[in-house]
């Protein structure tokens, strides 16, 4: 008896799991960019270079006329980059994807078509329940860029804007101390024979790190306070030099504030920024000293802080100059626009390459983290708890 040899191995003849290929077809995105109408908001979410990168990949971009004017980008630059420039606001809001820096106002929401994809900031503390009800009614899919995480688990948008705010806080302080601004006439800079400016930084996060980096670069004497030893250790490692660091002990802080020329508040809280510096501490500071409260958008970490604007950014209390503008990055609109654009562009290209947002959300956990509305269903637990709304787990909806 002759046994024919099989061309297959025993393993190959065993039943196997069926592998279904997930076909990713490249999709064409149609993106609308309206002009920002929020008070003193001059940023734009895509630069002409970013638009050029998108249009070169076959995507369409339509932008409202003068949308980039505040950041010194002209309509001609956008047009030459391949964007369609229009004055018709309704045409922009009829696009399948709307890209904004600030969250849309109630009037802007009325212009958005049902089933639109909205990518913007959320700014949860400025919202109300009706805003989310409107999104639900129109079955909108919404992504908050401040909640998007990268592959390292960080928040790239928050970090980029914090870097700008930290660096800017030192530049603003240097400006406020000049005689031209009725300051005390002190100069940042390690001038031979002249004692350096004393800077106290409250908070060792990204804002604190970049404020310290800038102040040290200008020759200042820097002291950093934070209740996390890990953050204090990390900031010393990142800056590559030993410096005065301390936990937030009232006695040490009081002593440092009495001697300092500039204090930068960069402390964040879960809901509201904790008040670290009391009015008594401010009363005991030097005349002409400068307070930059970067935490003012979360209530401020100085008891004497009051919200100011870019038009009238400062006020004086107990002889101390207070700068309490909530939106510091908007002061440097072009830099901030480039920074935001650098975050948006790779995600948009990726969404296009993967055949649309649905596929990207399925495979990109970081992008999925930024999602707070999915076809009109609230998916963000934080938002739900904040406004006492019901929510669904996105993992149950999308797979």
Secondary structure, 3 states (H helix, E strand, C coil): CCCCCCCCCHHHHCCCCCCCCCCCCCCCCEEEECCCCCCCCCCCCCCHHHHHHHHHCCCEEEEECCCCHHHCCCHHHHHHCCCEEECCHHHHHCCCEEECCCCCCHHHHHHCCCCCEEEECCCHHHCCHHHHHHHHHCCCEEEEHHHCCCCCCCCHHHHHHHHHHHHHHHHHHHHHCCHHHCCCCCCCCCCCCCCCCEEEEECCCHHHHHHHHHHHHCCCEEEEECCCHHHHHHHHHHHCCCCEEECCCHHHHHHHHHHCCEEEECCCCCCCCCCCECHHHHHCCCCCCEEEEHHHHHCCCECCCCCECCCCCEEEECCEEEECECCHHHHHHHHHHHHHHHHHHHHHHHHHHCCCHHHHHHHCHHHHHHEEEECCEECCHHHHHHHCCCCCCHHHHHC
